[in-house]
Amino acid sequence: MNHAQRIASKTLLPLLFAALASPALLAASLPTSLDLAPEEIASSRSRVIPLTQSETGISGRNLALVAQTGDSLTAHITQTGSALEAFILQSGYAHDATIVQQGNNNQGLIVQFGTDNQARIEQHGAYNNALIEQTGTGHRSSVTQNGQGLSVLVRQYR
């Protein structure tokens, strides 16, 4: 397990699940059924969350998860391949986040709090890991990975 995976599994994923159980998010009337397809969950909210998943290979098993609480938040996830994992968690106001994944076994995670942050992860290949974490206001991050076994970690605080 590389450094980005350790951070995601030990720090950020528990934070993500804690945020999903927060009273603010629960009060936002998210669907409670786990039987909904991703496009049904996305369309059940007033905010638009474009989600495209194209699974290839024997075991597609792509995962996409978006959790947003503030206003004027935009998230885009596009996955083409198999065993792809994309997480976007935004709080605050006026954030824009995009994850584009092609290939297999790629992990992308964007966490933004504050206000007016923008982040993009683009992954082409296999076994790539990207993690962006932004707090504060007005941060801009863009990560592009082309290849295999690449890892990147971007953190901005203010």
N, C-alpha and C positions, 0 to 999 in steps of 0.2 A: 504494500500500500504506500503510495507516494505522499508527499507533504500536503498537496491540495486535497487528496482523498481523506487524509486524517483530519484535516480541518473541517471538511464537509461532514464527515460522519460523527466527529466528537463535539463540534462546536456549533456549526451552522444548521445542521439538520435538526438537532434538538431545539434550537432557536426557532426554526421554521415550524416545527410541530407545536411549540408553545404558542407561537403567534396564531396558528390555526385554531387553537383552543381559547384564544383571548375573548373576553366579553365583547369587545368592539367588533370583531369579525363574526362572532356568533350572532350578534344583533343585526348583522347585515343580511340576514335571511338567506344564507346559502342553502342549497338543497342538502337534505340530510341523508338521502339515499346514496349508497355506494354503487348502486346498479346503473347509474346514469353514465352514458357515454360522454367523452370529453366535450363533444360539440353540444350536447344537451346541457352540461354544466355551464359552459361558456355562454350559451344563449339564454340561460335562465336569469342572468344578471342584466342590469341596465347598461353596464359598461360593455363595450365590444372587446372581445379577446379572440383574435384570429388564431386558430389552431389547425395545423395541417399535419397529419401523420400518414406516411406511406411506408408500410412495413415490407421489407424484403427478406429473403432467406427463410430458413426453416422455422426459426423461432423469433418472430418480430419483437415482442415484449417491449415496446417503447413506452416510456413514462414521461408525462408532461404534467406539471403542477404549477398553477398560478394562484397566489394569494394576494389580494390588494385590499387596502382599507380606506385610503384617503379619496380625494377627488381629482379628476383630470389625470387619471393613471392609464397608461397604454402598455399592453404587453402583447408581443407577437412570438409565437413558437411555430417553427417549421421543422419537421423531422422526416428524413427519408433514409431508410436503412433499418437496422435491427439492433436491439439492446441499447437504445439511446435513452438518456435521462436528461431532462431539462427541468429546472426549477426556477421560478421567478417569484420573489417575495418583495413587495413594495409597501410602504406605509406612506405617511406624509401627503404631499401634494405635487402634481404636475411632473410625474416621472414618466420616462419612456424606456422600455426594455425590450430587447429582441434577442432570441436565440434561434440560430439556424444550424441544423445538424444534418450532415450527410455522411454515410458510412456505417460503422458499427462500433458499439462499446464506447461511445463518447459520453462524457458527463459535462453539463454546463449548469452553473448556478449563479444567479444574480441576486443580490440582496441590496436594497436601497431604502433608506429611511428619509430623513430631511425633506428638502424641497428642490424641485427642478433639476433632478439628476437624470442623466442619460447613459445607458450602457448597452453594448452589443457584443454578443459572442457568436462567432461563426466558426464552425468546425467541419473540416473535410478530411476524411481518413478514418483511422481506427485508434481506439485506446487513448484518446486525448481527454485531458481534464482542464477545465477553465473555471475559475472562481473569481467573481468581482464582488467586492463589498464596498459600498459607498455610504457615508453618513452625510452630515452637513448639507450645503446648498451649492448648486451649480456645477457639480462634478460631471465630467465627460470621460467615458472609457470605451475603448473598442479593442477587441481581441480577435485575431484571425489565426486559426491553426490549420495548416496544410501538412499532412503527413501522418506519422504513427508514433504513439507513445509520448506525445508532447504534453507538458504541464505548464500552466501559468497561473499566477496569483496576483491580483491587483487589489490594493486597499487604499482608500482615500478617506481621511477623517478631517473634520473641521468643526 
